[in-house]
Amino acid sequence: MHVSLTPELESLVKGQVESGLYNSSSEVVREALRVWNEQRQYKKKMEILRAKLELAEKSPLLDNFSMDELIKELDNEVT
């Protein structure tokens, strides 16, 4: 796979390699994609959480609410 970068992004990648933080431009791109993917998953979880909170605000109080169960449910919906 070949990817074309703008001159600014190419300079950023080269700078990271030259700084010694990464051994290659491929490492920089992999790390950037990993972080991007984590951010996407986080945003999805937050959207689901907001929707659930809005629904909860409109519903009667639940006696058996479990934050741990809510977190597990969120993880299952995102994956």
PyMOL Python script that loads the backbone (N, CA, C, O; Angstrom):
from pymol import cmd

cmd.read_pdbstr("""\
ATOM      1  N   MET A   1       0.851  -1.175   0.000  1.00  0.00           N
ATOM      2  CA  MET A   1       0.000   0.000   0.000  1.00  0.00           C
ATOM      3  C   MET A   1       0.896   1.236   0.000  1.00  0.00           C
ATOM      4  O   MET A   1       1.877   1.316   0.739  1.00  0.00           O
ATOM      5  N   HIS A   2       0.541   2.168  -0.824  1.00  0.00           N
ATOM      6  CA  HIS A   2       1.270   3.437  -0.879  1.00  0.00           C
ATOM      7  C   HIS A   2       0.305   4.556  -0.511  1.00  0.00           C
ATOM      8  O   HIS A   2      -0.851   4.572  -0.933  1.00  0.00           O
ATOM      9  N   VAL A   3       0.810   5.485   0.283  1.00  0.00           N
ATOM     10  CA  VAL A   3      -0.017   6.596   0.741  1.00  0.00           C
ATOM     11  C   VAL A   3       0.672   7.899   0.363  1.00  0.00           C
ATOM     12  O   VAL A   3       1.876   8.057   0.564  1.00  0.00           O
ATOM     13  N   SER A   4      -0.093   8.821  -0.179  1.00  0.00           N
ATOM     14  CA  SER A   4       0.440  10.148  -0.501  1.00  0.00           C
ATOM     15  C   SER A   4       0.107  11.102   0.637  1.00  0.00           C
ATOM     16  O   SER A   4      -1.034  11.164   1.097  1.00  0.00           O
ATOM     17  N   LEU A   5       1.108  11.838   1.082  1.00  0.00           N
ATOM     18  CA  LEU A   5       0.921  12.803   2.163  1.00  0.00           C
ATOM     19  C   LEU A   5       1.165  14.211   1.640  1.00  0.00           C
ATOM     20  O   LEU A   5       1.914  14.420   0.685  1.00  0.00           O
ATOM     21  N   THR A   6       0.520  15.164   2.284  1.00  0.00           N
ATOM     22  CA  THR A   6       0.812  16.559   1.970  1.00  0.00           C
ATOM     23  C   THR A   6       2.243  16.845   2.431  1.00  0.00           C
ATOM     24  O   THR A   6       2.768  16.126   3.281  1.00  0.00           O
ATOM     25  N   PRO A   7       2.873  17.869   1.891  1.00  0.00           N
ATOM     26  CA  PRO A   7       4.230  18.202   2.339  1.00  0.00           C
ATOM     27  C   PRO A   7       4.304  18.434   3.856  1.00  0.00           C
ATOM     28  O   PRO A   7       5.294  18.073   4.492  1.00  0.00           O
ATOM     29  N   GLU A   8       3.269  19.028   4.422  1.00  0.00           N
ATOM     30  CA  GLU A   8       3.264  19.288   5.865  1.00  0.00           C
ATOM     31  C   GLU A   8       3.256  17.984   6.658  1.00  0.00           C
ATOM     32  O   GLU A   8       4.002  17.833   7.625  1.00  0.00           O
ATOM     33  N   LEU A   9       2.406  17.042   6.242  1.00  0.00           N
ATOM     34  CA  LEU A   9       2.342  15.761   6.948  1.00  0.00           C
ATOM     35  C   LEU A   9       3.620  14.953   6.749  1.00  0.00           C
ATOM     36  O   LEU A   9       4.101  14.299   7.674  1.00  0.00           O
ATOM     37  N   GLU A  10       4.160  15.004   5.548  1.00  0.00           N
ATOM     38  CA  GLU A  10       5.418  14.295   5.286  1.00  0.00           C
ATOM     39  C   GLU A  10       6.529  14.839   6.179  1.00  0.00           C
ATOM     40  O   GLU A  10       7.329  14.077   6.721  1.00  0.00           O
ATOM     41  N   SER A  11       6.573  16.154   6.328  1.00  0.00           N
ATOM     42  CA  SER A  11       7.566  16.783   7.194  1.00  0.00           C
ATOM     43  C   SER A  11       7.367  16.361   8.650  1.00  0.00           C
ATOM     44  O   SER A  11       8.333  16.109   9.370  1.00  0.00           O
ATOM     45  N   LEU A  12       6.126  16.287   9.065  1.00  0.00           N
ATOM     46  CA  LEU A  12       5.816  15.858  10.431  1.00  0.00           C
ATOM     47  C   LEU A  12       6.294  14.430  10.667  1.00  0.00           C
ATOM     48  O   LEU A  12       6.905  14.139  11.696  1.00  0.00           O
ATOM     49  N   VAL A  13       6.019  13.546   9.722  1.00  0.00           N
ATOM     50  CA  VAL A  13       6.438  12.149   9.847  1.00  0.00           C
ATOM     51  C   VAL A  13       7.965  12.060   9.887  1.00  0.00           C
ATOM     52  O   VAL A  13       8.526  11.382  10.748  1.00  0.00           O
ATOM     53  N   LYS A  14       8.629  12.736   8.970  1.00  0.00           N
ATOM     54  CA  LYS A  14      10.095  12.713   8.935  1.00  0.00           C
ATOM     55  C   LYS A  14      10.676  13.254  10.238  1.00  0.00           C
ATOM     56  O   LYS A  14      11.662  12.728  10.755  1.00  0.00           O
ATOM     57  N   GLY A  15      10.061  14.299  10.756  1.00  0.00           N
ATOM     58  CA  GLY A  15      10.536  14.878  12.012  1.00  0.00           C
ATOM     59  C   GLY A  15      10.447  13.903  13.172  1.00  0.00           C
ATOM     60  O   GLY A  15      11.328  13.869  14.030  1.00  0.00           O
ATOM     61  N   GLN A  16       9.390  13.115  13.199  1.00  0.00           N
ATOM     62  CA  GLN A  16       9.237  12.126  14.264  1.00  0.00           C
ATOM     63  C   GLN A  16      10.299  11.031  14.154  1.00  0.00           C
ATOM     64  O   GLN A  16      10.843  10.583  15.163  1.00  0.00           O
ATOM     65  N   VAL A  17      10.587  10.610  12.936  1.00  0.00           N
ATOM     66  CA  VAL A  17      11.629   9.594  12.734  1.00  0.00           C
ATOM     67  C   VAL A  17      12.992  10.175  13.114  1.00  0.00           C
ATOM     68  O   VAL A  17      13.778   9.524  13.801  1.00  0.00           O
ATOM     69  N   GLU A  18      13.265  11.390  12.670  1.00  0.00           N
ATOM     70  CA  GLU A  18      14.553  12.032  12.967  1.00  0.00           C
ATOM     71  C   GLU A  18      14.736  12.287  14.457  1.00  0.00           C
ATOM     72  O   GLU A  18      15.865  12.329  14.946  1.00  0.00           O
ATOM     73  N   SER A  19      13.639  12.457  15.175  1.00  0.00           N
ATOM     74  CA  SER A  19      13.738  12.698  16.620  1.00  0.00           C
ATOM     75  C   SER A  19      14.156  11.442  17.376  1.00  0.00           C
ATOM     76  O   SER A  19      14.564  11.508  18.535  1.00  0.00           O
ATOM     77  N   GLY A  20      14.048  10.299  16.706  1.00  0.00           N
ATOM     78  CA  GLY A  20      14.411   9.046  17.355  1.00  0.00           C
ATOM     79  C   GLY A  20      13.257   8.357  18.057  1.00  0.00           C
ATOM     80  O   GLY A  20      13.417   7.255  18.583  1.00  0.00           O
ATOM     81  N   LEU A  21      12.096   8.996  18.069  1.00  0.00           N
ATOM     82  CA  LEU A  21      10.938   8.376  18.722  1.00  0.00           C
ATOM     83  C   LEU A  21      10.437   7.165  17.941  1.00  0.00           C
ATOM     84  O   LEU A  21       9.857   6.245  18.518  1.00  0.00           O
ATOM     85  N   TYR A  22      10.659   7.167  16.644  1.00  0.00           N
ATOM     86  CA  TYR A  22      10.219   6.075  15.771  1.00  0.00           C
ATOM     87  C   TYR A  22      11.380   5.658  14.885  1.00  0.00           C
ATOM     88  O   TYR A  22      12.246   6.468  14.552  1.00  0.00           O
ATOM     89  N   ASN A  23      11.389   4.390  14.508  1.00  0.00           N
ATOM     90  CA  ASN A  23      12.457   3.873  13.655  1.00  0.00           C
ATOM     91  C   ASN A  23      12.184   4.067  12.173  1.00  0.00           C
ATOM     92  O   ASN A  23      13.108   4.033  11.360  1.00  0.00           O
ATOM     93  N   SER A  24      10.929   4.270  11.817  1.00  0.00           N
ATOM     94  CA  SER A  24      10.593   4.414  10.400  1.00  0.00           C
ATOM     95  C   SER A  24       9.314   5.221  10.239  1.00  0.00           C
ATOM     96  O   SER A  24       8.554   5.414  11.188  1.00  0.00           O
ATOM     97  N   SER A  25       9.097   5.683   9.026  1.00  0.00           N
ATOM     98  CA  SER A  25       7.862   6.414   8.744  1.00  0.00           C
ATOM     99  C   SER A  25       6.653   5.487   8.888  1.00  0.00           C
ATOM    100  O   SER A  25       5.570   5.937   9.263  1.00  0.00           O
ATOM    101  N   SER A  26       6.829   4.204   8.595  1.00  0.00           N
ATOM    102  CA  SER A  26       5.731   3.242   8.763  1.00  0.00           C
ATOM    103  C   SER A  26       5.286   3.170  10.220  1.00  0.00           C
ATOM    104  O   SER A  26       4.092   3.080  10.504  1.00  0.00           O
ATOM    105  N   GLU A  27       6.242   3.208  11.140  1.00  0.00           N
ATOM    106  CA  GLU A  27       5.892   3.189  12.566  1.00  0.00           C
ATOM    107  C   GLU A  27       5.066   4.416  12.942  1.00  0.00           C
ATOM    108  O   GLU A  27       4.098   4.308  13.695  1.00  0.00           O
ATOM    109  N   VAL A  28       5.443   5.568  12.426  1.00  0.00           N
ATOM    110  CA  VAL A  28       4.716   6.806  12.721  1.00  0.00           C
ATOM    111  C   VAL A  28       3.280   6.695  12.216  1.00  0.00           C
ATOM    112  O   VAL A  28       2.336   7.029  12.932  1.00  0.00           O
ATOM    113  N   VAL A  29       3.122   6.228  10.992  1.00  0.00           N
ATOM    114  CA  VAL A  29       1.787   6.110  10.404  1.00  0.00           C
ATOM    115  C   VAL A  29       0.960   5.076  11.158  1.00  0.00           C
ATOM    116  O   VAL A  29      -0.220   5.311  11.421  1.00  0.00           O
ATOM    117  N   ARG A  30       1.554   3.933  11.512  1.00  0.00           N
ATOM    118  CA  ARG A  30       0.817   2.909  12.279  1.00  0.00           C
ATOM    119  C   ARG A  30       0.335   3.469  13.612  1.00  0.00           C
ATOM    120  O   ARG A  30      -0.810   3.253  14.007  1.00  0.00           O
ATOM    121  N   GLU A  31       1.216   4.189  14.301  1.00  0.00           N
ATOM    122  CA  GLU A  31       0.843   4.781  15.591  1.00  0.00           C
ATOM    123  C   GLU A  31      -0.271   5.802  15.414  1.00  0.00           C
ATOM    124  O   GLU A  31      -1.213   5.844  16.205  1.00  0.00           O
ATOM    125  N   ALA A  32      -0.165   6.622  14.377  1.00  0.00           N
ATOM    126  CA  ALA A  32      -1.201   7.631  14.125  1.00  0.00           C
ATOM    127  C   ALA A  32      -2.541   6.964  13.846  1.00  0.00           C
ATOM    128  O   ALA A  32      -3.572   7.423  14.335  1.00  0.00           O
ATOM    129  N   LEU A  33      -2.538   5.896  13.070  1.00  0.00           N
ATOM    130  CA  LEU A  33      -3.787   5.187  12.769  1.00  0.00           C
ATOM    131  C   LEU A  33      -4.349   4.500  14.009  1.00  0.00           C
ATOM    132  O   LEU A  33      -5.564   4.458  14.202  1.00  0.00           O
ATOM    133  N   ARG A  34      -3.466   3.960  14.850  1.00  0.00           N
ATOM    134  CA  ARG A  34      -3.922   3.322  16.090  1.00  0.00           C
ATOM    135  C   ARG A  34      -4.610   4.346  16.989  1.00  0.00           C
ATOM    136  O   ARG A  34      -5.685   4.081  17.528  1.00  0.00           O
ATOM    137  N   VAL A  35      -3.995   5.506  17.150  1.00  0.00           N
ATOM    138  CA  VAL A  35      -4.573   6.566  17.984  1.00  0.00           C
ATOM    139  C   VAL A  35      -5.883   7.058  17.381  1.00  0.00           C
ATOM    140  O   VAL A  35      -6.851   7.281  18.107  1.00  0.00           O
ATOM    141  N   TRP A  36      -5.925   7.229  16.072  1.00  0.00           N
ATOM    142  CA  TRP A  36      -7.145   7.656  15.386  1.00  0.00           C
ATOM    143  C   TRP A  36      -8.269   6.661  15.629  1.00  0.00           C
ATOM    144  O   TRP A  36      -9.404   7.051  15.903  1.00  0.00           O
ATOM    145  N   ASN A  37      -7.953   5.379  15.531  1.00  0.00           N
ATOM    146  CA  ASN A  37      -8.967   4.354  15.745  1.00  0.00           C
ATOM    147  C   ASN A  37      -9.460   4.366  17.192  1.00  0.00           C
ATOM    148  O   ASN A  37     -10.658   4.219  17.435  1.00  0.00           O
ATOM    149  N   GLU A  38      -8.559   4.537  18.145  1.00  0.00           N
ATOM    150  CA  GLU A  38      -8.958   4.632  19.554  1.00  0.00           C
ATOM    151  C   GLU A  38      -9.887   5.822  19.773  1.00  0.00           C
ATOM    152  O   GLU A  38     -10.873   5.713  20.503  1.00  0.00           O
ATOM    153  N   GLN A  39      -9.582   6.943  19.155  1.00  0.00           N
ATOM    154  CA  GLN A  39     -10.427   8.132  19.288  1.00  0.00           C
ATOM    155  C   GLN A  39     -11.810   7.890  18.702  1.00  0.00           C
ATOM    156  O   GLN A  39     -12.815   8.315  19.273  1.00  0.00           O
ATOM    157  N   ARG A  40     -11.862   7.210  17.566  1.00  0.00           N
ATOM    158  CA  ARG A  40     -13.162   6.875  16.952  1.00  0.00           C
ATOM    159  C   ARG A  40     -13.989   6.000  17.883  1.00  0.00           C
ATOM    160  O   ARG A  40     -15.181   6.242  18.071  1.00  0.00           O
ATOM    161  N   GLN A  41     -13.355   4.978  18.469  1.00  0.00           N
ATOM    162  CA  GLN A  41     -14.072   4.091  19.386  1.00  0.00           C
ATOM    163  C   GLN A  41     -14.551   4.857  20.611  1.00  0.00           C
ATOM    164  O   GLN A  41     -15.666   4.640  21.087  1.00  0.00           O
ATOM    165  N   TYR A  42     -13.708   5.755  21.123  1.00  0.00           N
ATOM    166  CA  TYR A  42     -14.089   6.562  22.278  1.00  0.00           C
ATOM    167  C   TYR A  42     -15.302   7.429  21.948  1.00  0.00           C
ATOM    168  O   TYR A  42     -16.239   7.523  22.740  1.00  0.00           O
ATOM    169  N   LYS A  43     -15.279   8.058  20.777  1.00  0.00           N
ATOM    170  CA  LYS A  43     -16.405   8.901  20.373  1.00  0.00           C
ATOM    171  C   LYS A  43     -17.687   8.088  20.248  1.00  0.00           C
ATOM    172  O   LYS A  43     -18.757   8.548  20.644  1.00  0.00           O
ATOM    173  N   LYS A  44     -17.580   6.877  19.697  1.00  0.00           N
ATOM    174  CA  LYS A  44     -18.756   6.011  19.590  1.00  0.00           C
ATOM    175  C   LYS A  44     -19.307   5.682  20.975  1.00  0.00           C
ATOM    176  O   LYS A  44     -20.515   5.738  21.206  1.00  0.00           O
ATOM    177  N   LYS A  45     -18.402   5.340  21.892  1.00  0.00           N
ATOM    178  CA  LYS A  45     -18.837   5.024  23.255  1.00  0.00           C
ATOM    179  C   LYS A  45     -19.527   6.222  23.895  1.00  0.00           C
ATOM    180  O   LYS A  45     -20.543   6.073  24.573  1.00  0.00           O
ATOM    181  N   MET A  46     -18.968   7.410  23.676  1.00  0.00           N
ATOM    182  CA  MET A  46     -19.565   8.610  24.262  1.00  0.00           C
ATOM    183  C   MET A  46     -20.938   8.891  23.669  1.00  0.00           C
ATOM    184  O   MET A  46     -21.845   9.302  24.393  1.00  0.00           O
ATOM    185  N   GLU A  47     -21.109   8.678  22.370  1.00  0.00           N
ATOM    186  CA  GLU A  47     -22.417   8.874  21.740  1.00  0.00           C
ATOM    187  C   GLU A  47     -23.440   7.910  22.327  1.00  0.00           C
ATOM    188  O   GLU A  47     -24.569   8.298  22.623  1.00  0.00           O
ATOM    189  N   ILE A  48     -23.044   6.662  22.492  1.00  0.00           N
ATOM    190  CA  ILE A  48     -23.943   5.657  23.066  1.00  0.00           C
ATOM    191  C   ILE A  48     -24.273   6.024  24.505  1.00  0.00           C
ATOM    192  O   ILE A  48     -25.428   5.938  24.922  1.00  0.00           O
ATOM    193  N   LEU A  49     -23.265   6.432  25.263  1.00  0.00           N
ATOM    194  CA  LEU A  49     -23.482   6.809  26.659  1.00  0.00           C
ATOM    195  C   LEU A  49     -24.427   7.997  26.767  1.00  0.00           C
ATOM    196  O   LEU A  49     -25.323   8.007  27.610  1.00  0.00           O
ATOM    197  N   ARG A  50     -24.229   8.995  25.918  1.00  0.00           N
ATOM    198  CA  ARG A  50     -25.123  10.163  25.945  1.00  0.00           C
ATOM    199  C   ARG A  50     -26.563   9.755  25.649  1.00  0.00           C
ATOM    200  O   ARG A  50     -27.496  10.223  26.302  1.00  0.00           O
ATOM    201  N   ALA A  51     -26.736   8.886  24.667  1.00  0.00           N
ATOM    202  CA  ALA A  51     -28.088   8.421  24.323  1.00  0.00           C
ATOM    203  C   ALA A  51     -28.708   7.657  25.484  1.00  0.00           C
ATOM    204  O   ALA A  51     -29.888   7.827  25.789  1.00  0.00           O
ATOM    205  N   LYS A  52     -27.916   6.822  26.124  1.00  0.00           N
ATOM    206  CA  LYS A  52     -28.432   6.053  27.264  1.00  0.00           C
ATOM    207  C   LYS A  52     -28.766   6.969  28.439  1.00  0.00           C
ATOM    208  O   LYS A  52     -29.755   6.749  29.139  1.00  0.00           O
ATOM    209  N   LEU A  53     -27.950   7.987  28.653  1.00  0.00           N
ATOM    210  CA  LEU A  53     -28.219   8.923  29.744  1.00  0.00           C
ATOM    211  C   LEU A  53     -29.484   9.730  29.471  1.00  0.00           C
ATOM    212  O   LEU A  53     -30.276   9.979  30.380  1.00  0.00           O
ATOM    213  N   GLU A  54     -29.670  10.136  28.220  1.00  0.00           N
ATOM    214  CA  GLU A  54     -30.898  10.855  27.868  1.00  0.00           C
ATOM    215  C   GLU A  54     -32.113   9.974  28.102  1.00  0.00           C
ATOM    216  O   GLU A  54     -33.129  10.435  28.624  1.00  0.00           O
ATOM    217  N   LEU A  55     -32.012   8.713  27.719  1.00  0.00           N
ATOM    218  CA  LEU A  55     -33.102   7.773  27.930  1.00  0.00           C
ATOM    219  C   LEU A  55     -33.349   7.571  29.423  1.00  0.00           C
ATOM    220  O   LEU A  55     -34.496   7.518  29.866  1.00  0.00           O
ATOM    221  N   ALA A  56     -32.279   7.461  30.187  1.00  0.00           N
ATOM    222  CA  ALA A  56     -32.410   7.257  31.628  1.00  0.00           C
ATOM    223  C   ALA A  56     -33.066   8.459  32.296  1.00  0.00           C
ATOM    224  O   ALA A  56     -33.851   8.304  33.231  1.00  0.00           O
ATOM    225  N   GLU A  57     -32.741   9.658  31.814  1.00  0.00           N
ATOM    226  CA  GLU A  57     -33.345  10.858  32.394  1.00  0.00           C
ATOM    227  C   GLU A  57     -34.856  10.880  32.187  1.00  0.00           C
ATOM    228  O   GLU A  57     -35.584  11.462  32.992  1.00  0.00           O
ATOM    229  N   LYS A  58     -35.327  10.256  31.123  1.00  0.00           N
ATOM    230  CA  LYS A  58     -36.753  10.235  30.821  1.00  0.00           C
ATOM    231  C   LYS A  58     -37.466   9.044  31.459  1.00  0.00           C
ATOM    232  O   LYS A  58     -38.695   8.968  31.436  1.00  0.00           O
ATOM    233  N   SER A  59     -36.713   8.135  32.015  1.00  0.00           N
ATOM    234  CA  SER A  59     -37.286   6.919  32.595  1.00  0.00           C
ATOM    235  C   SER A  59     -37.374   7.041  34.111  1.00  0.00           C
ATOM    236  O   SER A  59     -36.673   7.852  34.716  1.00  0.00           O
ATOM    237  N   PRO A  60     -38.244   6.224  34.728  1.00  0.00           N
ATOM    238  CA  PRO A  60     -38.275   6.198  36.191  1.00  0.00           C
ATOM    239  C   PRO A  60     -36.938   5.680  36.730  1.00  0.00           C
ATOM    240  O   PRO A  60     -36.209   4.976  36.031  1.00  0.00           O
ATOM    241  N   LEU A  61     -36.634   6.029  37.951  1.00  0.00           N
ATOM    242  CA  LEU A  61     -35.384   5.573  38.561  1.00  0.00           C
ATOM    243  C   LEU A  61     -35.370   4.056  38.673  1.00  0.00           C
ATOM    244  O   LEU A  61     -36.389   3.425  38.953  1.00  0.00           O
ATOM    245  N   LEU A  62     -34.203   3.492  38.449  1.00  0.00           N
ATOM    246  CA  LEU A  62     -34.046   2.048  38.566  1.00  0.00           C
ATOM    247  C   LEU A  62     -33.354   1.729  39.884  1.00  0.00           C
ATOM    248  O   LEU A  62     -32.362   2.364  40.242  1.00  0.00           O
ATOM    249  N   ASP A  63     -33.877   0.753  40.594  1.00  0.00           N
ATOM    250  CA  ASP A  63     -33.270   0.365  41.868  1.00  0.00           C
ATOM    251  C   ASP A  63     -32.007  -0.463  41.670  1.00  0.00           C
ATOM    252  O   ASP A  63     -31.117  -0.447  42.521  1.00  0.00           O
ATOM    253  N   ASN A  64     -31.919  -1.182  40.565  1.00  0.00           N
ATOM    254  CA  ASN A  64     -30.793  -2.098  40.376  1.00  0.00           C
ATOM    255  C   ASN A  64     -29.803  -1.604  39.314  1.00  0.00           C
ATOM    256  O   ASN A  64     -29.223  -2.413  38.589  1.00  0.00           O
ATOM    257  N   PHE A  65     -29.610  -0.307  39.218  1.00  0.00           N
ATOM    258  CA  PHE A  65     -28.676   0.260  38.247  1.00  0.00           C
ATOM    259  C   PHE A  65     -27.249  -0.133  38.603  1.00  0.00           C
ATOM    260  O   PHE A  65     -26.853  -0.061  39.767  1.00  0.00           O
ATOM    261  N   SER A  66     -26.483  -0.545  37.608  1.00  0.00           N
ATOM    262  CA  SER A  66     -25.086  -0.922  37.812  1.00  0.00           C
ATOM    263  C   SER A  66     -24.221  -0.236  36.756  1.00  0.00           C
ATOM    264  O   SER A  66     -24.370  -0.492  35.561  1.00  0.00           O
ATOM    265  N   MET A  67     -23.332   0.625  37.198  1.00  0.00           N
ATOM    266  CA  MET A  67     -22.426   1.305  36.275  1.00  0.00           C
ATOM    267  C   MET A  67     -21.531   0.291  35.567  1.00  0.00           C
ATOM    268  O   MET A  67     -21.236   0.451  34.382  1.00  0.00           O
ATOM    269  N   ASP A  68     -21.094  -0.752  36.281  1.00  0.00           N
ATOM    270  CA  ASP A  68     -20.257  -1.780  35.657  1.00  0.00           C
ATOM    271  C   ASP A  68     -20.989  -2.458  34.504  1.00  0.00           C
ATOM    272  O   ASP A  68     -20.398  -2.712  33.454  1.00  0.00           O
ATOM    273  N   GLU A  69     -22.267  -2.749  34.697  1.00  0.00           N
ATOM    274  CA  GLU A  69     -23.057  -3.371  33.632  1.00  0.00           C
ATOM    275  C   GLU A  69     -23.204  -2.420  32.443  1.00  0.00           C
ATOM    276  O   GLU A  69     -23.150  -2.852  31.292  1.00  0.00           O
ATOM    277  N   LEU A  70     -23.387  -1.144  32.717  1.00  0.00           N
ATOM    278  CA  LEU A  70     -23.502  -0.160  31.643  1.00  0.00           C
ATOM    279  C   LEU A  70     -22.213  -0.106  30.829  1.00  0.00           C
ATOM    280  O   LEU A  70     -22.259  -0.055  29.600  1.00  0.00           O
ATOM    281  N   ILE A  71     -21.077  -0.116  31.495  1.00  0.00           N
ATOM    282  CA  ILE A  71     -19.786  -0.078  30.808  1.00  0.00           C
ATOM    283  C   ILE A  71     -19.595  -1.333  29.957  1.00  0.00           C
ATOM    284  O   ILE A  71     -19.134  -1.243  28.819  1.00  0.00           O
ATOM    285  N   LYS A  72     -19.945  -2.502  30.498  1.00  0.00           N
ATOM    286  CA  LYS A  72     -19.840  -3.745  29.722  1.00  0.00           C
ATOM    287  C   LYS A  72     -20.726  -3.682  28.484  1.00  0.00           C
ATOM    288  O   LYS A  72     -20.323  -4.101  27.399  1.00  0.00           O
ATOM    289  N   GLU A  73     -21.923  -3.161  28.652  1.00  0.00           N
ATOM    290  CA  GLU A  73     -22.860  -3.046  27.535  1.00  0.00           C
ATOM    291  C   GLU A  73     -22.302  -2.114  26.460  1.00  0.00           C
ATOM    292  O   GLU A  73     -22.418  -2.396  25.268  1.00  0.00           O
ATOM    293  N   LEU A  74     -21.702  -1.016  26.881  1.00  0.00           N
ATOM    294  CA  LEU A  74     -21.089  -0.086  25.929  1.00  0.00           C
ATOM    295  C   LEU A  74     -19.966  -0.758  25.151  1.00  0.00           C
ATOM    296  O   LEU A  74     -19.873  -0.616  23.932  1.00  0.00           O
ATOM    297  N   ASP A  75     -19.119  -1.487  25.860  1.00  0.00           N
ATOM    298  CA  ASP A  75     -18.017  -2.176  25.195  1.00  0.00           C
ATOM    299  C   ASP A  75     -18.534  -3.167  24.162  1.00  0.00           C
ATOM    300  O   ASP A  75     -17.964  -3.282  23.078  1.00  0.00           O
ATOM    301  N   ASN A  76     -19.600  -3.877  24.482  1.00  0.00           N
ATOM    302  CA  ASN A  76     -20.171  -4.859  23.554  1.00  0.00           C
ATOM    303  C   ASN A  76     -20.770  -4.189  22.326  1.00  0.00           C
ATOM    304  O   ASN A  76     -20.676  -4.734  21.226  1.00  0.00           O
ATOM    305  N   GLU A  77     -21.378  -3.027  22.484  1.00  0.00           N
ATOM    306  CA  GLU A  77     -22.010  -2.341  21.360  1.00  0.00           C
ATOM    307  C   GLU A  77     -20.987  -1.762  20.400  1.00  0.00           C
ATOM    308  O   GLU A  77     -21.254  -1.670  19.202  1.00  0.00           O
ATOM    309  N   VAL A  78     -19.832  -1.374  20.892  1.00  0.00           N
ATOM    310  CA  VAL A  78     -18.818  -0.750  20.048  1.00  0.00           C
ATOM    311  C   VAL A  78     -18.034  -1.799  19.273  1.00  0.00           C
ATOM    312  O   VAL A  78     -17.612  -1.544  18.144  1.00  0.00           O
ATOM    313  N   THR A  79     -17.836  -2.955  19.852  1.00  0.00           N
ATOM    314  CA  THR A  79     -17.031  -3.983  19.160  1.00  0.00           C
ATOM    315  C   THR A  79     -17.835  -4.821  18.232  1.00  0.00           C
ATOM    316  O   THR A  79     -17.294  -5.720  17.587  1.00  0.00           O
TER     317      THR A  79
END
""", "prot")
cmd.dss("prot")
cmd.show_as("cartoon", "prot")
cmd.util.cbc("prot")
cmd.orient("prot")
